[in-house]
Amino acid sequence: MNKAFLILADGMTLEGQSVGKKGTTTGELCFNTGLTGYQEIYSDPSYFGQIIVNTNTHIGNYGVFEPENESNKAQINGMVCTAFSTNYSRWKADDSLQNYLEKNEIVAIANIDTRALVKHLRQKGAMNAIISSEILEVEVLKKRLLDIPSMLGMELSSKISTKNPYFYGNENATYKVAVLDLGIKTNILRNFEKRNIFAKVFPAKTAFEEMENFQPDGYFISNGPGDPSSMPYAIATVKKILNTNKALFGICLGHQLLALANDISTYKMPNGHRGLNHPVKNIITNTCEITSQNHGFGISEFDVAKSNGVEITHLNLNDNSIEGIRIKGKRAFSVQYHPESSPGPNDSEYLFDEFLGLLANKNKVVFG
């Protein structure tokens, strides 16, 4: 392996060894605390524009398996790890992680003390960084890093959304759902299919009227990357969907857009939540669930407290941030975390069943 450098926006400079594609990459540096599931993380479109720090010591040791991709390619801008394995032991794996990164043109760096790096990020917050295995002049890299825009205010969903509508599932299914693709994970669509839902997936900037022409029983607003407040086109679409009083479900970015459509502001979190074991309390049922999370923005607790139309349904037990809402008098709800897991626990899959219940009951069910 060749030498590589990782440089943070605050000047912190780390030397490691090149893995993946040889080259230079930039992005917002953030960390995921999951002990497994690196392939699902790398292929999650919500990570577009970001460099992922893996806190688990060993990366690559079980290779990659094509059915576990969450999209048609790796979406991350770069990867940082401690011990990188070019060999793998899982019998059903298709390939090594090294080959996967090379095929997807992902620049990465290994032999980094990720424990120390994560402690630094916890104190300083997520920030831009640059990785290079081709430019080994630190001052040159620092200058290039100055040109990288902040994630705050950045609109990214339209860059990774599908370019053309497509269908997913059985066309003879009982229910039809129009999906606004802002960077959707495949496992969300799998969860719809196994609940007898036929989905039509639309590009991010699709007009509401075109989605309504599908005559769906309900709507879904997907996860995705970037700053939700930079997406007035999607906020307007969600408002029009709410006016139909059809069932509406949002996950992650979809949750933030549902909030914005109801005059609840969003904010950039210092580090966000990224991992597989975040405790969330369902305050409607008074139960706890362990959740998979990946978000760098949240919705304003102060705005929700002042709102007469938005009800909190879930809270994060680590920091009391809002993890779920529903809209009073409507058939709309959302969560900040990922009930489809992949990777992660399945504690929250019941939310897909709740959405199914709204689809089945048409206008008979509204949230009080």
Contacts in CASP RR format, 6 or more apart in sequence:
PFRMAT RR
TARGET T0000
AUTHOR 0000-0000-0000
METHOD contacts of the structure
MODEL  1
MNKAFLILADGMTLEGQSVGKKGTTTGELCFNTGLTGYQEIYSDPSYFGQ
IIVNTNTHIGNYGVFEPENESNKAQINGMVCTAFSTNYSRWKADDSLQNY
LEKNEIVAIANIDTRALVKHLRQKGAMNAIISSEILEVEVLKKRLLDIPS
MLGMELSSKISTKNPYFYGNENATYKVAVLDLGIKTNILRNFEKRNIFAK
VFPAKTAFEEMENFQPDGYFISNGPGDPSSMPYAIATVKKILNTNKALFG
ICLGHQLLALANDISTYKMPNGHRGLNHPVKNIITNTCEITSQNHGFGIS
EFDVAKSNGVEITHLNLNDNSIEGIRIKGKRAFSVQYHPESSPGPNDSEY
LFDEFLGLLANKNKVVFG
1 17 0 8 1.000
1 18 0 8 1.000
1 19 0 8 1.000
1 110 0 8 1.000
2 17 0 8 1.000
2 18 0 8 1.000
2 22 0 8 1.000
2 133 0 8 1.000
3 15 0 8 1.000
3 16 0 8 1.000
3 17 0 8 1.000
3 18 0 8 1.000
3 133 0 8 1.000
3 136 0 8 1.000
4 15 0 8 1.000
4 16 0 8 1.000
4 17 0 8 1.000
4 18 0 8 1.000
4 109 0 8 1.000
4 131 0 8 1.000
4 132 0 8 1.000
4 133 0 8 1.000
5 13 0 8 1.000
5 14 0 8 1.000
5 15 0 8 1.000
5 16 0 8 1.000
5 109 0 8 1.000
5 130 0 8 1.000
5 131 0 8 1.000
5 132 0 8 1.000
5 133 0 8 1.000
5 136 0 8 1.000
5 138 0 8 1.000
5 141 0 8 1.000
6 13 0 8 1.000
6 14 0 8 1.000
6 15 0 8 1.000
6 16 0 8 1.000
6 80 0 8 1.000
6 109 0 8 1.000
6 112 0 8 1.000
6 129 0 8 1.000
6 130 0 8 1.000
6 131 0 8 1.000
7 13 0 8 1.000
7 14 0 8 1.000
7 129 0 8 1.000
7 130 0 8 1.000
7 138 0 8 1.000
7 141 0 8 1.000
7 142 0 8 1.000
7 145 0 8 1.000
8 29 0 8 1.000
8 120 0 8 1.000
8 127 0 8 1.000
8 128 0 8 1.000
8 129 0 8 1.000
9 127 0 8 1.000
9 128 0 8 1.000
9 129 0 8 1.000
9 145 0 8 1.000
9 148 0 8 1.000
10 124 0 8 1.000
10 127 0 8 1.000
11 142 0 8 1.000
12 120 0 8 1.000
13 138 0 8 1.000
14 109 0 8 1.000
14 112 0 8 1.000
14 113 0 8 1.000
14 117 0 8 1.000
16 109 0 8 1.000
16 110 0 8 1.000
16 111 0 8 1.000
16 112 0 8 1.000
17 84 0 8 1.000
17 109 0 8 1.000
17 110 0 8 1.000
17 111 0 8 1.000
18 107 0 8 1.000
18 108 0 8 1.000
18 109 0 8 1.000
18 110 0 8 1.000
18 133 0 8 1.000
19 79 0 8 1.000
19 81 0 8 1.000
19 84 0 8 1.000
19 98 0 8 1.000
19 101 0 8 1.000
19 108 0 8 1.000
19 109 0 8 1.000
19 110 0 8 1.000
20 98 0 8 1.000
20 101 0 8 1.000
20 102 0 8 1.000
20 106 0 8 1.000
20 107 0 8 1.000
20 108 0 8 1.000
21 101 0 8 1.000
21 102 0 8 1.000
21 105 0 8 1.000
21 106 0 8 1.000
21 107 0 8 1.000
21 108 0 8 1.000
22 107 0 8 1.000
22 133 0 8 1.000
22 134 0 8 1.000
23 107 0 8 1.000
23 132 0 8 1.000
23 133 0 8 1.000
23 134 0 8 1.000
24 107 0 8 1.000
24 130 0 8 1.000
24 131 0 8 1.000
24 132 0 8 1.000
24 133 0 8 1.000
24 134 0 8 1.000
24 135 0 8 1.000
24 141 0 8 1.000
24 144 0 8 1.000
25 51 0 8 1.000
25 77 0 8 1.000
25 78 0 8 1.000
25 106 0 8 1.000
25 107 0 8 1.000
25 130 0 8 1.000
25 131 0 8 1.000
25 132 0 8 1.000
26 51 0 8 1.000
26 77 0 8 1.000
26 128 0 8 1.000
26 129 0 8 1.000
26 130 0 8 1.000
26 131 0 8 1.000
26 144 0 8 1.000
26 145 0 8 1.000
26 148 0 8 1.000
27 49 0 8 1.000
27 50 0 8 1.000
27 51 0 8 1.000
27 77 0 8 1.000
27 78 0 8 1.000
27 128 0 8 1.000
27 129 0 8 1.000
27 130 0 8 1.000
27 148 0 8 1.000
28 49 0 8 1.000
28 50 0 8 1.000
28 51 0 8 1.000
28 126 0 8 1.000
28 127 0 8 1.000
28 128 0 8 1.000
28 129 0 8 1.000
28 150 0 8 1.000
28 151 0 8 1.000
29 50 0 8 1.000
29 51 0 8 1.000
29 53 0 8 1.000
29 80 0 8 1.000
29 121 0 8 1.000
29 126 0 8 1.000
29 127 0 8 1.000
29 128 0 8 1.000
29 129 0 8 1.000
30 50 0 8 1.000
30 51 0 8 1.000
30 52 0 8 1.000
30 53 0 8 1.000
30 121 0 8 1.000
30 126 0 8 1.000
30 271 0 8 1.000
30 272 0 8 1.000
30 274 0 8 1.000
30 296 0 8 1.000
31 52 0 8 1.000
31 53 0 8 1.000
31 54 0 8 1.000
31 55 0 8 1.000
31 114 0 8 1.000
31 117 0 8 1.000
31 118 0 8 1.000
31 121 0 8 1.000
31 271 0 8 1.000
31 274 0 8 1.000
32 41 0 8 1.000
32 52 0 8 1.000
32 53 0 8 1.000
32 54 0 8 1.000
32 55 0 8 1.000
32 274 0 8 1.000
32 275 0 8 1.000
32 294 0 8 1.000
33 55 0 8 1.000
33 274 0 8 1.000
33 275 0 8 1.000
33 276 0 8 1.000
33 277 0 8 1.000
34 54 0 8 1.000
34 55 0 8 1.000
34 56 0 8 1.000
34 275 0 8 1.000
34 276 0 8 1.000
34 277 0 8 1.000
34 343 0 8 1.000
35 56 0 8 1.000
35 276 0 8 1.000
36 56 0 8 1.000
36 62 0 8 1.000
36 276 0 8 1.000
36 343 0 8 1.000
37 68 0 8 1.000
37 276 0 8 1.000
37 343 0 8 1.000
37 344 0 8 1.000
38 54 0 8 1.000
38 56 0 8 1.000
38 59 0 8 1.000
38 60 0 8 1.000
38 97 0 8 1.000
39 63 0 8 1.000
39 64 0 8 1.000
39 65 0 8 1.000
39 68 0 8 1.000
39 69 0 8 1.000
39 97 0 8 1.000
39 100 0 8 1.000
40 68 0 8 1.000
40 69 0 8 1.000
40 70 0 8 1.000
40 342 0 8 1.000
40 343 0 8 1.000
41 47 0 8 1.000
41 52 0 8 1.000
41 76 0 8 1.000
41 294 0 8 1.000
41 343 0 8 1.000
42 52 0 8 1.000
42 74 0 8 1.000
42 75 0 8 1.000
42 76 0 8 1.000
42 79 0 8 1.000
42 100 0 8 1.000
42 104 0 8 1.000
42 106 0 8 1.000
43 69 0 8 1.000
43 70 0 8 1.000
43 71 0 8 1.000
43 73 0 8 1.000
43 74 0 8 1.000
43 75 0 8 1.000
44 70 0 8 1.000
44 71 0 8 1.000
44 75 0 8 1.000
44 185 0 8 1.000
44 223 0 8 1.000
44 294 0 8 1.000
45 70 0 8 1.000
45 71 0 8 1.000
45 75 0 8 1.000
45 160 0 8 1.000
45 183 0 8 1.000
45 184 0 8 1.000
45 185 0 8 1.000
45 223 0 8 1.000
45 224 0 8 1.000
45 225 0 8 1.000
46 75 0 8 1.000
46 183 0 8 1.000
46 185 0 8 1.000
46 223 0 8 1.000
46 224 0 8 1.000
46 225 0 8 1.000
46 252 0 8 1.000
46 253 0 8 1.000
46 294 0 8 1.000
46 295 0 8 1.000
47 75 0 8 1.000
47 76 0 8 1.000
47 225 0 8 1.000
47 294 0 8 1.000
48 75 0 8 1.000
48 76 0 8 1.000
48 77 0 8 1.000
48 156 0 8 1.000
48 159 0 8 1.000
48 160 0 8 1.000
48 183 0 8 1.000
48 224 0 8 1.000
48 225 0 8 1.000
48 226 0 8 1.000
49 76 0 8 1.000
49 77 0 8 1.000
49 151 0 8 1.000
49 156 0 8 1.000
49 225 0 8 1.000
50 76 0 8 1.000
50 77 0 8 1.000
50 78 0 8 1.000
50 151 0 8 1.000
50 225 0 8 1.000
51 76 0 8 1.000
51 77 0 8 1.000
51 78 0 8 1.000
51 79 0 8 1.000
51 80 0 8 1.000
51 129 0 8 1.000
51 131 0 8 1.000
52 76 0 8 1.000
52 78 0 8 1.000
52 79 0 8 1.000
52 80 0 8 1.000
53 80 0 8 1.000
53 81 0 8 1.000
53 112 0 8 1.000
53 114 0 8 1.000
53 117 0 8 1.000
53 118 0 8 1.000
53 121 0 8 1.000
54 79 0 8 1.000
54 80 0 8 1.000
54 81 0 8 1.000
54 82 0 8 1.000
54 114 0 8 1.000
55 114 0 8 1.000
55 115 0 8 1.000
55 118 0 8 1.000
57 82 0 8 1.000
57 83 0 8 1.000
58 82 0 8 1.000
58 83 0 8 1.000
58 85 0 8 1.000
59 79 0 8 1.000
59 81 0 8 1.000
59 82 0 8 1.000
59 83 0 8 1.000
59 84 0 8 1.000
59 85 0 8 1.000
59 97 0 8 1.000
59 110 0 8 1.000
60 84 0 8 1.000
60 85 0 8 1.000
60 86 0 8 1.000
60 88 0 8 1.000
60 96 0 8 1.000
60 97 0 8 1.000
60 98 0 8 1.000
61 85 0 8 1.000
61 87 0 8 1.000
61 88 0 8 1.000
61 89 0 8 1.000
62 88 0 8 1.000
62 89 0 8 1.000
62 90 0 8 1.000
62 93 0 8 1.000
63 88 0 8 1.000
63 90 0 8 1.000
63 93 0 8 1.000
63 94 0 8 1.000
63 95 0 8 1.000
63 96 0 8 1.000
63 97 0 8 1.000
63 100 0 8 1.000
64 93 0 8 1.000
64 94 0 8 1.000
64 95 0 8 1.000
64 96 0 8 1.000
64 97 0 8 1.000
64 100 0 8 1.000
65 90 0 8 1.000
65 92 0 8 1.000
65 93 0 8 1.000
65 94 0 8 1.000
66 94 0 8 1.000
68 342 0 8 1.000
69 186 0 8 1.000
70 185 0 8 1.000
70 186 0 8 1.000
70 187 0 8 1.000
70 342 0 8 1.000
71 183 0 8 1.000
71 185 0 8 1.000
71 186 0 8 1.000
73 104 0 8 1.000
74 100 0 8 1.000
74 101 0 8 1.000
74 104 0 8 1.000
74 106 0 8 1.000
75 160 0 8 1.000
76 106 0 8 1.000
77 106 0 8 1.000
78 106 0 8 1.000
78 107 0 8 1.000
78 108 0 8 1.000
78 131 0 8 1.000
79 101 0 8 1.000
79 106 0 8 1.000
79 108 0 8 1.000
79 109 0 8 1.000
80 108 0 8 1.000
80 109 0 8 1.000
80 110 0 8 1.000
80 112 0 8 1.000
80 114 0 8 1.000
80 117 0 8 1.000
80 131 0 8 1.000
81 108 0 8 1.000
81 109 0 8 1.000
81 110 0 8 1.000
81 112 0 8 1.000
81 114 0 8 1.000
82 110 0 8 1.000
82 111 0 8 1.000
82 112 0 8 1.000
82 113 0 8 1.000
82 114 0 8 1.000
82 115 0 8 1.000
83 110 0 8 1.000
83 111 0 8 1.000
84 97 0 8 1.000
84 98 0 8 1.000
84 108 0 8 1.000
84 110 0 8 1.000
84 111 0 8 1.000
85 97 0 8 1.000
86 96 0 8 1.000
86 97 0 8 1.000
86 98 0 8 1.000
87 96 0 8 1.000
88 96 0 8 1.000
88 97 0 8 1.000
101 108 0 8 1.000
107 131 0 8 1.000
107 132 0 8 1.000
107 133 0 8 1.000
108 131 0 8 1.000
109 131 0 8 1.000
109 133 0 8 1.000
121 127 0 8 1.000
121 271 0 8 1.000
122 271 0 8 1.000
125 270 0 8 1.000
125 271 0 8 1.000
126 151 0 8 1.000
126 270 0 8 1.000
126 271 0 8 1.000
126 272 0 8 1.000
126 296 0 8 1.000
128 145 0 8 1.000
128 148 0 8 1.000
128 150 0 8 1.000
129 145 0 8 1.000
130 141 0 8 1.000
130 144 0 8 1.000
130 145 0 8 1.000
130 148 0 8 1.000
132 141 0 8 1.000
135 141 0 8 1.000
135 144 0 8 1.000
151 226 0 8 1.000
151 227 0 8 1.000
151 268 0 8 1.000
151 296 0 8 1.000
152 227 0 8 1.000
152 268 0 8 1.000
153 226 0 8 1.000
153 227 0 8 1.000
153 229 0 8 1.000
153 230 0 8 1.000
154 226 0 8 1.000
154 227 0 8 1.000
154 230 0 8 1.000
155 226 0 8 1.000
155 227 0 8 1.000
155 230 0 8 1.000
155 231 0 8 1.000
156 224 0 8 1.000
156 225 0 8 1.000
156 226 0 8 1.000
157 182 0 8 1.000
157 183 0 8 1.000
157 204 0 8 1.000
157 224 0 8 1.000
157 225 0 8 1.000
157 226 0 8 1.000
157 231 0 8 1.000
157 234 0 8 1.000
157 253 0 8 1.000
158 203 0 8 1.000
158 204 0 8 1.000
158 205 0 8 1.000
160 183 0 8 1.000
160 224 0 8 1.000
160 225 0 8 1.000
161 181 0 8 1.000
161 182 0 8 1.000
161 183 0 8 1.000
161 203 0 8 1.000
161 204 0 8 1.000
161 205 0 8 1.000
162 181 0 8 1.000
162 201 0 8 1.000
162 202 0 8 1.000
162 203 0 8 1.000
163 203 0 8 1.000
164 203 0 8 1.000
165 200 0 8 1.000
165 201 0 8 1.000
165 202 0 8 1.000
165 203 0 8 1.000
165 206 0 8 1.000
166 200 0 8 1.000
166 201 0 8 1.000
167 198 0 8 1.000
167 199 0 8 1.000
167 200 0 8 1.000
167 201 0 8 1.000
168 179 0 8 1.000
168 189 0 8 1.000
168 192 0 8 1.000
168 193 0 8 1.000
168 198 0 8 1.000
168 199 0 8 1.000
168 200 0 8 1.000
168 201 0 8 1.000
169 189 0 8 1.000
169 192 0 8 1.000
169 193 0 8 1.000
169 197 0 8 1.000
169 198 0 8 1.000
169 199 0 8 1.000
170 193 0 8 1.000
170 196 0 8 1.000
170 198 0 8 1.000
171 198 0 8 1.000
172 198 0 8 1.000
173 193 0 8 1.000
173 196 0 8 1.000
173 197 0 8 1.000
173 198 0 8 1.000
174 196 0 8 1.000
174 197 0 8 1.000
175 196 0 8 1.000
175 197 0 8 1.000
175 198 0 8 1.000
175 217 0 8 1.000
175 218 0 8 1.000
175 356 0 8 1.000
175 359 0 8 1.000
175 360 0 8 1.000
176 197 0 8 1.000
176 198 0 8 1.000
176 199 0 8 1.000
176 200 0 8 1.000
176 214 0 8 1.000
176 215 0 8 1.000
176 216 0 8 1.000
176 217 0 8 1.000
176 218 0 8 1.000
177 192 0 8 1.000
177 197 0 8 1.000
177 198 0 8 1.000
177 199 0 8 1.000
177 200 0 8 1.000
177 216 0 8 1.000
177 217 0 8 1.000
177 218 0 8 1.000
177 219 0 8 1.000
177 220 0 8 1.000
177 359 0 8 1.000
178 199 0 8 1.000
178 200 0 8 1.000
178 202 0 8 1.000
178 211 0 8 1.000
178 212 0 8 1.000
178 214 0 8 1.000
178 216 0 8 1.000
178 218 0 8 1.000
178 219 0 8 1.000
178 220 0 8 1.000
179 189 0 8 1.000
179 199 0 8 1.000
179 200 0 8 1.000
179 201 0 8 1.000
179 202 0 8 1.000
179 219 0 8 1.000
179 220 0 8 1.000
179 222 0 8 1.000
180 202 0 8 1.000
180 204 0 8 1.000
180 206 0 8 1.000
180 211 0 8 1.000
180 219 0 8 1.000
180 220 0 8 1.000
180 221 0 8 1.000
180 222 0 8 1.000
180 234 0 8 1.000
180 237 0 8 1.000
181 201 0 8 1.000
181 202 0 8 1.000
181 203 0 8 1.000
181 204 0 8 1.000
181 222 0 8 1.000
182 204 0 8 1.000
182 221 0 8 1.000
182 222 0 8 1.000
182 223 0 8 1.000
182 224 0 8 1.000
182 231 0 8 1.000
182 234 0 8 1.000
182 253 0 8 1.000
182 254 0 8 1.000
182 257 0 8 1.000
183 204 0 8 1.000
183 222 0 8 1.000
183 223 0 8 1.000
183 224 0 8 1.000
183 225 0 8 1.000
183 253 0 8 1.000
184 201 0 8 1.000
184 222 0 8 1.000
184 223 0 8 1.000
184 224 0 8 1.000
185 222 0 8 1.000
185 223 0 8 1.000
185 338 0 8 1.000
185 340 0 8 1.000
185 342 0 8 1.000
187 340 0 8 1.000
187 341 0 8 1.000
187 342 0 8 1.000
188 220 0 8 1.000
188 222 0 8 1.000
188 223 0 8 1.000
188 251 0 8 1.000
188 340 0 8 1.000
189 199 0 8 1.000
189 201 0 8 1.000
190 340 0 8 1.000
191 339 0 8 1.000
191 340 0 8 1.000
191 349 0 8 1.000
191 352 0 8 1.000
192 199 0 8 1.000
192 220 0 8 1.000
192 352 0 8 1.000
193 199 0 8 1.000
195 352 0 8 1.000
195 353 0 8 1.000
195 356 0 8 1.000
197 356 0 8 1.000
197 359 0 8 1.000
199 220 0 8 1.000
200 211 0 8 1.000
200 214 0 8 1.000
200 216 0 8 1.000
202 210 0 8 1.000
202 211 0 8 1.000
204 233 0 8 1.000
204 234 0 8 1.000
205 233 0 8 1.000
205 234 0 8 1.000
206 237 0 8 1.000
207 237 0 8 1.000
208 236 0 8 1.000
208 237 0 8 1.000
208 240 0 8 1.000
208 241 0 8 1.000
211 219 0 8 1.000
211 237 0 8 1.000
212 244 0 8 1.000
216 246 0 8 1.000
217 246 0 8 1.000
217 247 0 8 1.000
217 359 0 8 1.000
217 362 0 8 1.000
218 246 0 8 1.000
218 247 0 8 1.000
218 248 0 8 1.000
218 358 0 8 1.000
218 359 0 8 1.000
219 241 0 8 1.000
219 246 0 8 1.000
219 247 0 8 1.000
219 248 0 8 1.000
219 249 0 8 1.000
220 248 0 8 1.000
220 249 0 8 1.000
220 250 0 8 1.000
220 251 0 8 1.000
220 355 0 8 1.000
221 234 0 8 1.000
221 238 0 8 1.000
221 248 0 8 1.000
221 249 0 8 1.000
221 250 0 8 1.000
221 251 0 8 1.000
221 253 0 8 1.000
221 254 0 8 1.000
221 257 0 8 1.000
221 258 0 8 1.000
221 334 0 8 1.000
222 250 0 8 1.000
222 251 0 8 1.000
222 252 0 8 1.000
222 253 0 8 1.000
222 254 0 8 1.000
223 251 0 8 1.000
223 252 0 8 1.000
223 253 0 8 1.000
223 254 0 8 1.000
223 294 0 8 1.000
223 338 0 8 1.000
224 252 0 8 1.000
224 253 0 8 1.000
224 254 0 8 1.000
225 253 0 8 1.000
226 253 0 8 1.000
226 297 0 8 1.000
227 266 0 8 1.000
227 268 0 8 1.000
227 297 0 8 1.000
228 234 0 8 1.000
228 253 0 8 1.000
228 254 0 8 1.000
228 256 0 8 1.000
228 257 0 8 1.000
228 260 0 8 1.000
228 266 0 8 1.000
228 297 0 8 1.000
229 260 0 8 1.000
229 265 0 8 1.000
229 266 0 8 1.000
231 257 0 8 1.000
234 257 0 8 1.000
235 257 0 8 1.000
235 260 0 8 1.000
235 261 0 8 1.000
238 248 0 8 1.000
238 254 0 8 1.000
238 257 0 8 1.000
238 258 0 8 1.000
238 260 0 8 1.000
238 261 0 8 1.000
239 261 0 8 1.000
241 248 0 8 1.000
241 332 0 8 1.000
242 248 0 8 1.000
242 261 0 8 1.000
242 262 0 8 1.000
242 327 0 8 1.000
242 330 0 8 1.000
242 332 0 8 1.000
245 330 0 8 1.000
245 331 0 8 1.000
245 363 0 8 1.000
245 366 0 8 1.000
246 331 0 8 1.000
247 331 0 8 1.000
247 332 0 8 1.000
247 355 0 8 1.000
247 357 0 8 1.000
247 358 0 8 1.000
247 359 0 8 1.000
248 258 0 8 1.000
248 330 0 8 1.000
248 331 0 8 1.000
248 332 0 8 1.000
248 333 0 8 1.000
249 332 0 8 1.000
249 333 0 8 1.000
249 334 0 8 1.000
249 351 0 8 1.000
249 355 0 8 1.000
249 358 0 8 1.000
250 257 0 8 1.000
250 258 0 8 1.000
250 333 0 8 1.000
250 334 0 8 1.000
250 335 0 8 1.000
251 334 0 8 1.000
251 335 0 8 1.000
251 337 0 8 1.000
251 338 0 8 1.000
251 339 0 8 1.000
251 340 0 8 1.000
252 294 0 8 1.000
252 295 0 8 1.000
252 335 0 8 1.000
252 336 0 8 1.000
252 337 0 8 1.000
252 338 0 8 1.000
253 295 0 8 1.000
254 334 0 8 1.000
255 299 0 8 1.000
255 324 0 8 1.000
255 325 0 8 1.000
255 334 0 8 1.000
255 335 0 8 1.000
255 336 0 8 1.000
256 266 0 8 1.000
256 295 0 8 1.000
256 297 0 8 1.000
256 298 0 8 1.000
256 299 0 8 1.000
256 336 0 8 1.000
258 325 0 8 1.000
258 327 0 8 1.000
258 332 0 8 1.000
258 334 0 8 1.000
259 265 0 8 1.000
259 266 0 8 1.000
259 299 0 8 1.000
259 300 0 8 1.000
259 303 0 8 1.000
259 304 0 8 1.000
259 310 0 8 1.000
259 325 0 8 1.000
259 334 0 8 1.000
260 266 0 8 1.000
262 307 0 8 1.000
262 309 0 8 1.000
262 310 0 8 1.000
262 327 0 8 1.000
263 303 0 8 1.000
263 307 0 8 1.000
264 299 0 8 1.000
264 300 0 8 1.000
264 303 0 8 1.000
264 304 0 8 1.000
264 307 0 8 1.000
264 310 0 8 1.000
264 325 0 8 1.000
265 299 0 8 1.000
265 300 0 8 1.000
265 303 0 8 1.000
266 297 0 8 1.000
266 298 0 8 1.000
266 299 0 8 1.000
266 300 0 8 1.000
267 297 0 8 1.000
267 298 0 8 1.000
267 299 0 8 1.000
267 300 0 8 1.000
268 296 0 8 1.000
268 297 0 8 1.000
268 298 0 8 1.000
269 295 0 8 1.000
269 296 0 8 1.000
269 297 0 8 1.000
269 298 0 8 1.000
269 321 0 8 1.000
271 296 0 8 1.000
272 295 0 8 1.000
272 296 0 8 1.000
272 297 0 8 1.000
273 293 0 8 1.000
273 294 0 8 1.000
273 295 0 8 1.000
273 296 0 8 1.000
273 316 0 8 1.000
273 318 0 8 1.000
273 321 0 8 1.000
273 336 0 8 1.000
273 337 0 8 1.000
274 293 0 8 1.000
274 294 0 8 1.000
274 295 0 8 1.000
274 296 0 8 1.000
275 292 0 8 1.000
275 293 0 8 1.000
275 294 0 8 1.000
276 290 0 8 1.000
276 292 0 8 1.000
276 293 0 8 1.000
276 341 0 8 1.000
276 343 0 8 1.000
276 344 0 8 1.000
276 345 0 8 1.000
277 290 0 8 1.000
277 345 0 8 1.000
278 290 0 8 1.000
278 291 0 8 1.000
278 292 0 8 1.000
278 293 0 8 1.000
278 316 0 8 1.000
278 318 0 8 1.000
278 337 0 8 1.000
279 288 0 8 1.000
279 289 0 8 1.000
279 290 0 8 1.000
279 291 0 8 1.000
279 316 0 8 1.000
279 317 0 8 1.000
279 318 0 8 1.000
280 288 0 8 1.000
280 289 0 8 1.000
280 290 0 8 1.000
280 291 0 8 1.000
280 314 0 8 1.000
280 315 0 8 1.000
280 316 0 8 1.000
280 317 0 8 1.000
280 323 0 8 1.000
280 337 0 8 1.000
280 348 0 8 1.000
281 287 0 8 1.000
281 288 0 8 1.000
281 314 0 8 1.000
281 315 0 8 1.000
281 317 0 8 1.000
282 288 0 8 1.000
282 289 0 8 1.000
282 313 0 8 1.000
282 314 0 8 1.000
283 312 0 8 1.000
283 313 0 8 1.000
283 314 0 8 1.000
283 315 0 8 1.000
284 313 0 8 1.000
288 317 0 8 1.000
289 345 0 8 1.000
289 347 0 8 1.000
289 348 0 8 1.000
290 345 0 8 1.000
290 347 0 8 1.000
291 323 0 8 1.000
291 337 0 8 1.000
291 338 0 8 1.000
291 339 0 8 1.000
291 345 0 8 1.000
291 347 0 8 1.000
291 348 0 8 1.000
292 337 0 8 1.000
292 338 0 8 1.000
292 341 0 8 1.000
292 342 0 8 1.000
292 343 0 8 1.000
292 344 0 8 1.000
292 345 0 8 1.000
293 336 0 8 1.000
293 337 0 8 1.000
293 338 0 8 1.000
294 338 0 8 1.000
295 336 0 8 1.000
295 337 0 8 1.000
298 321 0 8 1.000
298 322 0 8 1.000
298 336 0 8 1.000
299 322 0 8 1.000
299 325 0 8 1.000
299 336 0 8 1.000
301 320 0 8 1.000
301 321 0 8 1.000
301 322 0 8 1.000
304 310 0 8 1.000
304 312 0 8 1.000
304 322 0 8 1.000
304 325 0 8 1.000
308 328 0 8 1.000
309 327 0 8 1.000
309 328 0 8 1.000
309 329 0 8 1.000
310 325 0 8 1.000
310 326 0 8 1.000
310 327 0 8 1.000
310 328 0 8 1.000
311 325 0 8 1.000
311 326 0 8 1.000
311 327 0 8 1.000
311 328 0 8 1.000
311 367 0 8 1.000
311 368 0 8 1.000
312 322 0 8 1.000
312 324 0 8 1.000
312 325 0 8 1.000
313 324 0 8 1.000
313 325 0 8 1.000
313 326 0 8 1.000
313 333 0 8 1.000
313 335 0 8 1.000
314 322 0 8 1.000
314 323 0 8 1.000
314 324 0 8 1.000
314 335 0 8 1.000
314 336 0 8 1.000
314 337 0 8 1.000
315 321 0 8 1.000
315 322 0 8 1.000
315 323 0 8 1.000
315 324 0 8 1.000
316 322 0 8 1.000
316 323 0 8 1.000
316 336 0 8 1.000
321 336 0 8 1.000
322 336 0 8 1.000
323 335 0 8 1.000
323 336 0 8 1.000
323 337 0 8 1.000
324 333 0 8 1.000
324 334 0 8 1.000
324 335 0 8 1.000
324 336 0 8 1.000
325 333 0 8 1.000
325 334 0 8 1.000
326 332 0 8 1.000
326 333 0 8 1.000
326 334 0 8 1.000
326 367 0 8 1.000
327 333 0 8 1.000
327 367 0 8 1.000
328 367 0 8 1.000
328 368 0 8 1.000
329 366 0 8 1.000
329 367 0 8 1.000
329 368 0 8 1.000
330 366 0 8 1.000
330 367 0 8 1.000
331 358 0 8 1.000
331 363 0 8 1.000
331 365 0 8 1.000
331 366 0 8 1.000
331 367 0 8 1.000
332 367 0 8 1.000
333 354 0 8 1.000
333 355 0 8 1.000
333 367 0 8 1.000
335 348 0 8 1.000
335 351 0 8 1.000
337 348 0 8 1.000
338 348 0 8 1.000
339 348 0 8 1.000
339 349 0 8 1.000
339 350 0 8 1.000
339 351 0 8 1.000
339 352 0 8 1.000
340 349 0 8 1.000
340 352 0 8 1.000
341 348 0 8 1.000
341 349 0 8 1.000
357 365 0 8 1.000
358 365 0 8 1.000
END
